Amino acid sequence: MNKYLAPWELEENEIKQISDQDLRDLVNELFLAEAHDAEMDSTKIVVNAQIKAADGGCDGKTPSSNGSCDYIPPEETCWQLKSGTSGEPSNLKGEVLKKIPEQTLKDGGAYVVIASQSSDSEAEKERRLKVLKDEAANAGIPIDKIRVYGAEVLARWCNKFLPVALKFRNIKPTFITLENFLRAPRFQGEYYETDNLKNQHKDFGERVGAFKSDAFHTHIFGHLGVGKTRFCLESCRQSWWKTNTVFFESCNLNDIGLLLNGIMHREGTKAVIIVDECGQKDIKKLHELAEKCCQNIHLVTIGTQMPSSDIREEIMTLEISPLDDAGLEKYLIKQNPGIPREHVSIIQKFSGGYIKLARVFATSLSKNPSIKSVAELYSSQDILGVMAPLLSEIKEYIPALHVFSLFSGLGVTEPRESEIQKAAKCFGFEDASAILKSTNEVDHLFGIVPTAGHVRYISPDPLATYIAIDALNTHPGILENLIDVFKEDRGALQALLDRIEILALNPNATKTIKKILADFLVLSDFNNPTKARVWKQLNVADPVNAATNLEMVLSSASLDERRAIAGNARRDLVWGLESLVREKESFHPAIKALAHLAIAENETWANNATGNFTAHYQILLGGTSVPYLERLEIFDEIVALGSDYRVLIVKALAVIAQRQFVGHWDGGRRATFGNEDWQPKTRGEEAACILAAFKYTNKLIDSGEEVIGIHLASTLSEIIATYYRTDLIDEVDTLVKRFVEKYPQQAEGVRKSIQQIIRGCRIRKEEKTPAYLRLVTIHKALSGDEFTERLRTFVGAWSIDVEDSDKTEVEKLAGEFLAEPTLIEKHYEWMVSGEANSVWGFAKHLGRLDVSEMLFEFLWSKKDDFSKKDVRLLAGYMDGRMTVLGSDWLIARLEELQPDNNRDATLIIQLVWRLLPDHRGAKYILDVLERSTLPSEAYGTLIYGRWALDIDIKDFKQIMAKLIVVPGLRPLAISLLGQRVSGEKDLIKDSDIHSFSLNLITDKDLITERHGSYVYDWESLTELFIASETAALINAIVEAHDNKVYWAFIGWKNTITMCRC
């Protein structure tokens, strides 16, 4: 038996015991499951359900197909189903001569007999085929399309379709087949589909049905109660792959892992796996699990959150939004003919577009006709006074629901059980037992307090919001109390703040929240991670004062004090300011506060204030409702604060053309807060913004301030790259000229950027475009002369990026270079700077053409430079001379170098590994090892290229013997050895190589110090010795990690596992 056999898969013996009726049902399921891929018309699939009925020798028929199915012939096929002993050869006599099989075969069709009790061994199959084919041949019936399937084939066929196998075996696992899940009462009501949902259904169906290995995961997200699960199921209901679909109501990683493991080891299997109630961590873990069998499955996860940023680009996402007022109105009228218009208005306001809640409200309002309008509703002093009659059926549970309503999720089981206990006491309960009893009852009756992992929450969100409002009115001071109680419990505090943020704009909550915000007056209030989180999520209630207070505190703090705001506290301040910058009223103090944090930056790559500040100065997608020209007005105020602030403004001017989304996704909690982001409405308006940015850039250039020069060069490079193709090129040219005039020392940086753009134009074959020609003109002006411009264009490019015509140009340049002796001194520093990417090829041309070796005398006189500078100029030249004079010429040059001189020794290493992969080269390396005092890192280049692979094995072993006795060179030794052995695995039989290898792979220092390129080579080399040196390896690894931290040992767990196997 296959050790990976999954619990739902059928075995041959189970098929052999099948009844006649079950065989017919099973085959019918298989026909329907194959219909889509095989492109069969499912309406023409027939399986005779009556066992005793006269069938003319045909128990089933399948129409013609595309031939993609291994089990269904491509031709129209007649099927006979034989269970038990009826499939024995003696009982098959006369079957093929019956009317339908005979006619089907004569018409070019196929005839298949399924003998479910028979074996699929060659002998058994031949016995049955012989009976059928002999009779057919004697009767003049074609025999080439007659098949016989036994139990083994039928089992494999069933296991291709997981739900078919599950249905046959009547298994009830932790997952549910789609067919069974769709029978749930909550999915029986009519499904309402807007035009947007129709498009989303189509998109979703195409994604899932494609079964692409590079797009195997779709995540459906949206608010609680918005209809994500129903959307997914309705998409599946009409799909061809519904028989391949299983559904998990929550994320059970063990069971899902078992399911995926079984799929991974079954060829031909396809399955759609839907997992509901997934948090970010669940999404990531499931994605990693599913990746192993991505060709066989499509994973669909459902949850309220988007995937985490580190995997978001790998997953297709689909957001399900609440219905807008028009869509909800159509739904309500369709579901409740004759519903009063004022009831529709009330439900639109109260349900937030959530169909689940709208359905409850519609039913309740029909029982309370006295409620007439939204105005009447809001005139009530107590909103929940209206909610009470609407939700009278859960009135007795409201006190318990208060506790959950102020949290987006509250822990109720270990390890988070303490959360419900603490919250219960805040609300005046002795303990949580009464609360849990009530919530269990109300959830059983109405399904409004579901469980997700260790927490419970009220669903849908709007219902939780209205109950929370009642909780605030019923329990004055509860917010301050809860924040204080949970200030050290980050998870529970976050859940509390998420809920309060939704309530922040409600009049019943705003007064309390403003009071909390008013206490943020000193730096320590913002430097505390808990307080910073509170400020971030509550500032929506009083945005102007929240931003103003923070800006005042930061402006009076020193640079060091601002840098001390770090980690989660800083990130929350930046994210909070990001929301405040969006609004016109709070933009000014919020963007200044971001500037104060940006010049004291301590975040290196993500969530940093610098990036956030500059991103808001994109003209498009600037992430604020403030028009671009108004955003520029604050620049004068900011640049007056100091040079660091002016550098920040220069960086902001570099992003004017970027179109990246600004901000982080917050679950839509602020979707109803504030104005839409500003965008230019016309090309002319956009051009005016660009010119205004250019004008301010020119203003900064005119200042001539040295400290901002390098940043201005970078900004200009961005501007050139963006606008060189536009009709703004004249303005760009003016900026460049002005910049070069004011900052001549920074001109080279701009020239390099233009050179890169020119190179891209040449690759795209745009040499004849006006934009290209204009760029070349600007580049020539910066280069100083035509030869320099050509040299830096062609030799500065990577050889892989240039066309053959460009390589010809490089050769031509080499000739011109030799013709003018002064050019070598003029361009030498650039050619050894590392920026001349094709200098090897250029230098090789020089070496081949330089008969007098004039250039060599100059280069050799500079040989001491090459211990620190780009040696490719010298090495390429010498390679060119060797093509003319042979390797003896190189040997003569190497003999002039002294291995006991560290500069000469460095040059020997650099030249030998590039140019001399033979016994002579090995000898030079040995001389350097014996005579020089070079540091270990000087030998690091030996692992590049093929030098260590190409030298003779005897020379290689001599070098290894030298390397392994020097502690600092042992990592290099293991890398060289790993590379050599991976290409010649028989070398491990060599006693010397075996000894070297064992010496290195059991080195405790190499085991514990897990950094550097040698780690991969250690693992590769170790795998070759696992079988023969198991004990030595395990002992070395365990001893090496004695008294070490646990995570270090984990690094070698794969090797330990392989040793155990």
N, C-alpha and C positions, 0 to 999 in steps of 0.2 A: 504494500500500500504506500502511496506517496505520503511522505511525512508531513507535507504541507496541506494535506487534504482538509478543506474547510468544512465546518459543521453542516453546511447546507448542501454540499455536493453529493450526488448520487453515486453509488457503487454498482458494479455489474450485477451482483447477487440480488440487490433490491429490484432491479429491472426484471430479472428473471421471475420474480414472484408476482409480477403485476397481473391484474385481472384484465379481461377483454375490454370492459367498459373504461377502466382507468387508462388502458393503453390508447383508446380512442381520444379520451380527453387530453392526455398528455401530448399526443401527436398534433392535435388541433392547436394547443398552446404554442407548440414549436413552430408550426406553420405561420401563425400570426406574428410571432416574435421575429421571424426571418423576413417578413414581408417587405419592410422598408428597405433594408440593405440590398435585398435581392430584386427590388423594384417589381414586385408582384402586385397585381390587382387583388387586394384582400377580399373584394366582394366575390371573386371567382374561386376562392379557397373553399373546398367542401370536405367535410368529414362526416360520414354516415353515423348518426347517433344511435340508430337501431341495430342491435347486434344480430337479431334474427331476420331482419328484413332482407328481401331479395335484392342483391346489389350488382348483379351482372359481373361479379369478379372484381368489383372496385369498392373499397372501403373509404377512399378519399381521393381528391383530385387537387393538383396545384397547377396554376397557369404557368405560361412561360416566364422566365426570369432572366436576369443579366448574367447568371452563372457565377456570381460571387460567393454563393453559399456552398460549402463543402458537402452538404448533405442533401440538398434539393437540386435535382438536375435542371439545367437551364430550359429544357424542353417541357411542354405540357406533359404532366406525369400522372399515371394511374398508380395508386398505392393500395397494397393489401396488408392488413394488420393481423398478425397471427400470434396470439398469446398461448402460453402453455405448450402442450404437445402438438397443437395444430400447426406449429411451424416445423415439425419434423419432416425430413425429405419425403417420406412415404405419403404424408398428408398434403404435399404440395403438388402431387400429380394431377394434371388436368386444369390447374389454376390459370396457367398462362394461355390456355386455349379458350377461356371464357370470352364472352363477347367484347367487353370493354377493354381488357388488357390487349387482346389480339388487335382490335381496331386502333388503339392508341399507338402500339408499336409499328403497325403498318403505315400509320400517318406520320411517322418520324418522331413520335413521342417516346417517353421512357416509362419503365415499369419497375417499381420498387416493392419488394416484400420485406416487411419488418417482422422478424421472428424473435420475439422478445425473450424467449427462454433459451435461445441458442447462443453458442459461443461465437466469437469473431475470429477464431483461429483460422488459418488458411484452409486446413483440412475440412473443418465444419462448413465454412463458407462455400468451398468447392462442391461438397456433397449436395447442397441445396441448389447452387447455380447449375450443376450438371442436370438435375431433374428438369429444371425450368428451360434451360437452353436446348437440351436434347429434344424435348417435346416441341419447342418453338421451331427449331430447325427442320424437323420432320414435317411440320405443317407449313413451311415456307414463310415463317414469321421472322423478321429481323431480330438478332440476338445481341447486338452490340450495346444496347441501352437497357439491359436488364441488370438490376442490382439486388443484393440481399444484405440487410442490416441485422446484426445480432444485438445482444444486450450491451456489450462494451461500447459499440458505436452509439447506441441510443443514450447510454449514460453520459458519454462525452458531449453529445449534442445537448442534453438537458443542462449540463453544468456550464454550458456556454451562456445560459441565461439564468441568473441567480434567482429572480422571482419565480420562474417556472419550477426550478428545483425546490424552492421553499414551499410552493403551493403543493407540489407532489408529496413532499415529506411531511407536510402539516407541522413544520417547525415554527415555534413562537420565540424568536430571539429578542434581544433588546431593541432591535430595529423593526420597523413596520414596512410591509410592502406598500407601494403606492395605492394599489387596489383596495387594500384594507383601510388605509388612512383616509382615503377619499369618502369612505362610508360614514365617517364621524359626523354626528348630528350638526356640529358647528359649521360644517362645510356644505350643508344641504340647501341653504338658502340661495336664492338667485344671485349670481355674481355680477356686480356692476363694473363695466369696463369703459373708462374714458378713452378719448383718442390717444392721449399720451400713454396710457396703459397698454393700448393695443400695440403701439410702436415698441414699447418695452417688452411685451410678450414676444413679438416677432424677433427682436434683437436677442432676447434670452434664449429662445428656441434655437436660433442659428448658432449661438455660442455653444450651447450644450450638445446639440446634435452633431456638431463637427468632430468631436472627440480628438482635438488637436493636442499633441503632447506638449507644445509650447504655450498652450492656453487652456490648461486643464482645470482651472479653479475660478469660479464666479462667486463673488460675495454680494449678497443682497442686504442692504442696510437701510435704516430709517427709524423714526420714532417708535416707541412702544405703542402697539395697538393700531398701527397705520395700515396693516394688511399685508405684511411681507410674506408670511407663511401662505396665506390664501393665494397671493399672486403666484408664488412658486408652484403651488399645487395645481392651479388652474392652467398654468403653462404646460405642466406635465400631463394633465388630463387628456389633452388632444394630441399629444406628441406620439411619434412612432416609437420612442424609447421608453414609454411608460412601463412596459413590461420588464425593463432593465433597471428599474428605479427602486431604491430602498430609502427609508426615512428614519432619522434618529430625532426624537423630540428634544434631546439635550446632548451635550458633548460628552459622551462616554468614550474616553480615549482608548481604554483597553479593548472594548468590543469593536470599535472602529478600526483599531490597529489589527485585530484578528481578521476582520473582513478584508482589509486592504492586503494583508499578507497572503491570504488565500487567492485573491485576484491576481497578485503579482506573479504567482507561480502557475497560472492557468492560461495557456495560449488561447487566443480567440475570444476571451471574455471581455464584455463591455458592461459597464454599470454606471448609473448616475446615483451618487450618494449625497443625500441632502441631510444637513445637520443644523438643527434649530438652536436658538439660544446660545450663540457663540460670542464670547468676549474676545478682545484683541489677542490675548495669550492663546486662547483656543484656536483662533484662526491661524496663527503662526504654526502651532504644533500640528494641526491638521494638514496645513500646506506642506510641511516637511514630510509628514507621513505619506501623503498622497503622491508626492513627487516621485517616489520609487516605482509607481505603476501608472505614470501619467499618460501612457499610450492607451491604457485600457479603461480609464475611468474619466468622469467629469465630476469634480467635487463642487457642491453648492453649499456654502455656509450662509447662515441667516443671523443677523444680530443688529443691535442698535449702534454699534461703533464701526468706523472704517478700519481696515487693516492697519497695523502699525507701519510707520514710515519706511522701515527697513525692507519690507516686502511688498509695499503698496504697488510698486510698478510691475510686480510679477503677477498680480491678481487683477482680473477684470471685476469692476465694481458696478453695481446697479442700485441707484437710490430710489426707494419708493416714498413718494411725498404724500402728505395729506391732500384730500380733494380741495380744490378751490371752491368758492361759494357757488359758482355756476354748476360745477360738477356735482356738488353735494345736493343742490336743489333738484337736479334731474334724478338723482338716486332716490331722494326722499319721496318725490312725487310718483316715481315708478313703483316703489315699494309700498307706499301708503296713498293710494288714489283718494283725492278729496281732502288731503291734509290742509288745514288753514295756512294761508300765506304767513301770518304772524308766527305760527309755530315753526315754519321753515326758517324764518329770520332768527328766532331764539336758538334753534338747534345749530345754525351756522355759527353763531357767536360762541356757544357753549362747547361744541364738540371739537372745534379746531380743525375740522375736516377729517376727523377719524370716524370711519364708517362704524366700527364697533360701538363707540360711544353714541354716535348719531342714532343708531338703531335702538339703543336703550332709551334715549331721550324721546324719540318719536313715540315709543310705546307709552312712556310715562306721561307725556304731554296730552296724549289722547284721553287720558283719565283725569286731566286737570285743565279743562277748557277755560278756566278763569284767567289763565296767563295769556295775554293778548299780544304783547309786543316787547321788543327789546327795551324800549324806553321805560315801560312799566317794570320790567325786570330790574333795570339798574336804579330805578327810583327807590327800590327797597333798601332799608338801612342795612340789612344783613344779607349778603349774597347767598349764604348758605341757608337762609330762611326760604329761599326759592329752591335750593338744591334738595332740602329735606323732603318736600312732597314729591320731587322728581325721583328721589332715591329712597322712598319710604321703606322699601323692602329690606334695605341694609341699615336702617336707622339705629337698630340696637347694637350694631357693630362699630359705629362711628368712633366711640372713645378709643377702641383698640386700633382702628385705622389711623387715627391722629398720629400715633407713634411712627407708623411707616410712611405717612404722607410727607413728612419733612425730610425724608431721605430718598435718594434715587435707588438705593438698595441697602438693606440693614441686615447685618449678620445674625443668624438664628441658630446655626449649628457650629460645632467645633471645626476649625480653630477660631471662629469669629462669634461664638455664642455670647461672649461678654458684651457685645454691642447692644443686643436687645435688652440685656439686664440693666445696663447703664441708662439706656433711653427710657425704660419703663419707670425707673425711679424719678427721672426728670419730670415725667408726666403724672407723678403721684401714685404709681402702682407699687405695691409691696415687692412684687417680683414679676417675672415675665409670663408666668404660667397662664394667667387669665387672658393675656393678650394673645398668646399663641393659640389657646383654645378657640377664641373668637375668630382669629384670622383663618384657622383651619376650617371652621364651619362656613364662613362667608366665601372662602375660596372654593370649597366643595360645592356650594350652591350656585355661585355666579362666576367662578374662575377669574376673580379680579385681583387676587394676591398670589401670583405664581412664584415658584421657587427657581432660582438660577444658581446652581452650585451651593454655596453656604449662605446665600442671602435671599430675602424675599422683598418684593416691591409691589406697589399698586399699579395696575395696568388697566386702561391706557393712561398716558401721562396727564391729559386734561382732567380726568377724574381725580388723580392724585393731587393736582393743583388746587381744585376746588375744596377738597377735604383739608388740604394744608392751610388754606385761608381760614377755614373754620377753626383749625387747631390754633392759629395765631390769635384769633379773637377769643377763643376759649381759655387759652393759657398765656396771659400777658407775661412778657419777659422770657418766654421759652427759648427764643433764638439765642440770646446771650448765654443762657444757662447751658444749652446744648453745645455751643461753641467752646465754652470753658471746659465742659466735661470731656469733650472729644479732642481737645487741642493737641494731645500727644498721640492720638490714634489717626494716622494719616488717611487710611482707607475710609474709615467712618466719617471723618471730617470732610473728605472730598465728596462723599455721597450727600452729606448735609448741605454743603455749599452748592453742589449742582442743583439741588432742589430750590434752595433759597434764591439762586440766580434767576430761576424761572419766575419766582414770586416778586422779584425786585421792583417791577413796575406796577405792581398792584397797590392801590392806595392803602390797603389794610396792612401791607408789609413795609412800604416805603419809609414811614416815619421811624420805625425801629431800625431799619438798615442805615438810614442817614445818621442816626445817633451813633451807631457802631463806627461808621466811616469818619465821623467828626473827631474821633479820638486818635486818628493817625496824624500826629503832629511833629514827631521827632524821628531821627534816622533809625533808631532802634526798632521803631514800629514796622519799618519796611525791611530791615535786615534780618528779621525773624522769619524763618520759612513758613511757619503756621500763619502768622499775621499777614505776610505777603500774599499767601493763598487766599485768605479772607478778603483782603483789599481787592485782589484781582477779580474775584467772582461777584463782589457786591457793588463795584464801582458803577455798574449800570444804573443804579438807583439815583446817583448824584454825580454824573460824569464830570461836569465842569469843576466842582469843588474837589473831587477826587484827584483829577489831573493837576489842578493848581497847587494843592497842598504838597503833592509829591515833587513837583517842579521846584517849589520854594525850598523844600528840605534838601534836594539834591544840589541846587545852586549854591547853597550855603555850606555844603560839605566839601571837604578837601578831596583831592584826587585819590589819595590812599583810602579815605573813608568810603568813597564810591566803589573802589576796586574791592573793598572788603565785602560788599554785597555780592554774594556768589551762590553758585549751585541753584537749588530750587527756588530760593528767594529771588534771585536775579531773574531767572526764567519766568517766574510768575509776574514779576513787575513788567518785563518786556511784553509778555503776552497780554497783560492787562492794558498797557499803553497802546498796544496794537489795536485793541478794540476801541479805545478812546480817540485815537487818531482818525478813525473812520468818520467820526461825527464832526460836523462843522463847528458846533459850539465848543467842543473840547479840544479841537485840533491844535490850537496855538500852544497851550501849556503842555499838552501831551507830546508834541513833536520836540519841544525844547527839553522835556524830561528825557526823551530817548537820546537826544544829543548829549546830555550830561552823562548818561550811562555809556554811550558809545565811545567817548574820549577816555573813559576809564574801563575799556573793554577787558574782560577776563574769560570770555567764552571763545574757544579757538575756532569752532567751525559751525555749530548749529545754535539756533535760538539766540543769536547774538544781537545786541542792540545796534551795532554798526550796520549789519545787513538789513535789519528791520527799518532803521532810519532811511537808508539809501533807497530801499525798495519802494518807499512811499513817494519817491520822485520819479517813478516811471510815469510817462505820459499816459500810456494805456495800462489798465489793471493796476493802478496805483494804490488800491485798497483804501480809498477815502472818498467822502462825498465833496471834498473841497476841490474846486477847479485848480488846474495846474498853475496858472498865473498867480493865483492867490497863495498857493503854496510857496512860490518863489519869493513872495514879499517878506517872508520871515528870515530870508537868508542874511540880509544886512544886519539884523539883530543878532544872529548866531555868529557870523564871522567876526563881529566886534568882541567876542568873548575870548579870542586867542588863536594862536596858530594851529593848535590841535583841532579846533572847531573849523578852521578854514580848510584843513585837510579833509575833514568829514564832508564839507560842502562840495569839494572837488570830486570826491568819490560819488556823491549823490548825482552830480552832473554826468557821470559816466553811464548811468543806467537809464537815461531818458528813453531809449528805444527798446529796452527789454520788455517782455510781455509775460512775465512769470507771475503766477498767482501769489498774492501777498496774504500771509496769515496762516494760521493753523486751524484745522477743522474743529469746531467746538460742539459738534452734535446738533447744531442748529438752534442752540438755546437762545441766541440773540437774533434769530431770524426776523422777529417783529420789531426789533429795536433800531431806530435810526433810519437814515436815508440810504438810497442806492449809491453805489460808487460812481463818481464822476467819470465820464468819458467824452472826448471831443466828438462833436456831432458831425463835423465835416472835415474834409482834407485840409481846407483852409485854416480851420481852427487848430488842427494838429500842427500845421506848419508854423502858425504863430507861436505855439508853445515851444517848438524846436528852436526857432530863431531867438526867443526870449532866453532859452537855456544857453544858446551860443553867445548871446550878449553878456550874460553873467560870467560865462567861461572866459571871455575876452577881458572882462573887468578884473578877474583874478590874475590872468596872464600879465596884464599891465602893471599889477602890483610888484612884479619882479621878485616876490618873496622866495628866497632860496629853498626853504623847507618844503614848500608845496610843489616845487618844480617836477620832481620825479612822479608825483601823483597826477599832476597835470599831463605829463607825457602819457601816462596810462589812460587817462580820460580821453585825450585826443586820439589815441589809438582806437578806442571803442567808437568814437564819433566817426573816424575815417572808415572803419570797417562797416559801419551801419549806413552811412550816407554817400559813399563814393559813387553809387549807381544812380543817385537822385539828382534833381535839378538844384540841390543845395550844395553841389560840389564847389561852386565858387566861394561860398561862405566858409566851407571847410578849408579850402586852399588858403584863404585869408587868415584863418585861425592858425594854421600850420606855420605860415610865414611869420606871423606875429610872435608865435611861441619860440621859433628858432632865433628870432631877433633878441628876445628877452632871456631865453635859456639855451644858449648855444651848447652848453655842456650836456644837455638832455636831448639834443637833436637825434643822437644815434638811436635812442630807444624808439622814437617815432619812426625813423627810417627802417628799423628792423620790422616793425609792425606793417609798414607799407610793403616791404619786401615779401612778407608772408602772404599778404593779400594778392600781390602780383603773381606769386607762385601758384596760388589757388586758381587765379584766372587762367594761367597757362595750362594747368591740369584740365580745366573745363573748356579749353580751347576758345578763350574769349579775347585773343590777342588783337582782334580787329575792332572791338567795341570801343566807342568813345570813352567809356568809363575807364577801360584798361589803359588807353593811350594817355588819358589825363593823369592817371596814377603814375605811369612811367615818367611823365614830365616832372611831377612833384618829387619822385624818388631820385631822379637825376640831379635835381636842384639840391637835395639833401646829401647826395653822395659826393658831389663836388666835381666829378668828371665821368665821362661815358664808360671808360674801362672799369672803374671802381663799381659803377652801377651794375655792369654786366657780371663782373666777378662775384659780387655779393648776391646777385640774383641766382646765378647758376651753381656756383660752388657752395653757396649758403643753403641750397636745397638738399634734402635727402635724395640720394641717387634713385631710390625706389619711387620717388614722386615725380620724376622728370621723364619726358619722352626721349626717344632715340635721338631726335633732332637736337634736344638740349644737351645730350651727352656729346654730340658732335661739336656743339658750341663750346663745351668744356675743353675739348681737345684743341680747338682753335685758340681759346684763351691761353692755353699752356704755351703754344707757339709764340704768341704775342708777349707773354710773360718773359720768356727766355730772350726775346729780342731786345728787351729793355732792362738792363741789369739793376736799375734803381728800384724796380717794382718790388723786389723781394724784401728790401728793407722797409718800404712803405707799407706793405700789407702783411708783413710777418706776424705782428702781434695779433691781428685779427684771425689769421689762419691757425694760430695755436691757441686761440681763446676758447675753443669748443663750439663756436657758433658756425664754423665752416663745415657743415654737415657732410658735404661730398668731397672733403679735402683729400681723402685717400686716393680717390680716382683721379683727381686733378694732379696730385703729387706724383702718382704713378706715370701719368703722361709726361710730367716734367723729367722724371728719372729716365724714361725711355728716350727722350729727345735730347737731353743734356749731355752731349758727347764730350764736351770739355770738362764736365763736372764742376762748372763754375758755381752752380747753386749748392752743390754738395759741400764745397769748402765753407760757404757761408753757414749752412745748416749744421755742419759738424763743429763749427766754432761755437755754436749755441747749444752743444749737446748737454751742458749742465742744466739748461732750462727745462729739459724734458722730464726731469724728475717730478715737476709740478705742472707742466703745461701739456697741451694735447700733442701726443707723440705721433699722431697719424700723419702729420706733414712729413716728418723724417722717415717714418716706416714706409709710407706710401712711395716716397721718392726711392728708397732703397729697393723696394719691391720692383719698381720700374727698371732700375739699373740691373737687377738680377735677371730680368727677362732678356737683357742684352748680353750680360757678361757671366751669368751663372752664379751659383751660390758661393763659389770660392771668393768672389768679390766681397760678399757679406762677411765671410769668415775673416778676411783680411781686416775689415773694419772693426769687427768684434775683438780681434787680437790687440787692437790699440787701447782697449778699455781694461781697467784694473778691477777685478772682482772684489778686492779689499777696500776699494773706494766706494762708499755707499751711493754716491750719485751715479757712478759708472755701473755699479751692480744693479741699480734700479733700471737703468737704460738697457742693460743686458737682458733682464727679465722681460721688459716690454717688447724688445725686438725679437727675442727668441720665440716666445709663444705665438707671435704673429707670423714669423718668417722662416723658422728653422725647426720643423717637426721631425728631427732625425737624431741619430746617435750623437752627432756633434752638438746639436742644441741641448740635448740632455746633459752632456759633459759640462757645458757652460753653466747650466742651472746647478749642477753638483758643486762646481767651483764656487759659485756665489754662496751656496748653503754652507760650505766649509770655511770660506775666507771672509765673508762680509759680516757686519753687525747690524744688518737691516732689521727693522721691527717686523713682526709677523704679518701685519697687514700689507706690507710691500709685495708679498707673494700671492696676494689674493687674486690677481688677474689670471693666474694659471688655471683657474677653474673655467675660464671662458674659452670659447672656440673649441677646436678639436685637438689641440696640441698633446694633451695627456692621453688621448685615445690613440693617436697616430704613432707615437714613439714606440720603439721596440720594447717588448715586455721585460727584457733584462734591464734595460735602462730605467723603465718604470719602477721596477722593484728596488733598484738602487736608490732612486729618489724617495720612495716610500720609506725605506730603512732610515733615511736621514730625517724625514719629516716627523715620524712617530716618536722620536726621542726628544723632540722639542715641544714642551707643553702648549705653547702658543700656536704651534703649527699643526696640532692634532686635528682640529676641526677641518683645516684645509686637506689634511691627509684623508679623512673619511669622505670628504666630498669627491676628491680625485679617485679614490678607490671605488666609491659607489658608482661613479660615472663609468669607470672602466669595466667593472664587473657586470653592470646592467646591460652593457653591450656585448659582453663575452661571458655568459654565465658559467661556462665550463672552467673558467679561471679559478672558481672556488675550490676545485680539486687540486690546484697547485698548492703545495705545502706552505710556501712562503706567503702567498696571497691569503690562504686560510689563517695562518698565524697573525698576519697583519690585521685581518678583519676581526678576528675574535678579540684581539688586543684592544681594538678601538670600540667595538660595539658594547663591550662590557666595562668601558671607562665610566666611572661614576660621575665624573665632572661633565662628560658629554651627555650623560643621561639626564642630569638635573638642570643643566643650563640650556633651557629650550628657547634659543633664539639664534638667528643666523641661518644661512642657506643650507648648512650641513644637516639640519634636522631631517629634511626630506631624505637626504642620502643615507642617514643613519637608519631610518625606517625601511628604506628599500633594501639596504644591505642586510639588515636584521632578518627580514623575511626569508632570505636565502638560507639562513642558518637556524631557523626555528626548529626544524625537524631534527637536526643533528646536535644542536647545542641548547636544548630546551632548559635544562637545569641551570646551566651557566648564565643564561639570559635572565631567567626569573630571579635568581639569586642576586645578580648585579642590579636589577631594577629595584627590587625590594630593599636591598642594603643601601642603595643610593638615596632612597627616600626616607630612610630612618630619621625620625625627628624633623621631617620636612612637613610643610603645610599640605593638606590633603589634595588641594587642586593640582599640585605639581604631579602627584602620582596619577591623577586622572589622565594626564596628557599621554601616558603610555598604556592606557587600558586596552587599546586595540591589540597591541603587541602581546600583552598578558593573555587576552582572550584567545589569540591565535596559538599561543604556547599551550594553553589548556586543551584546546582542540587537538 
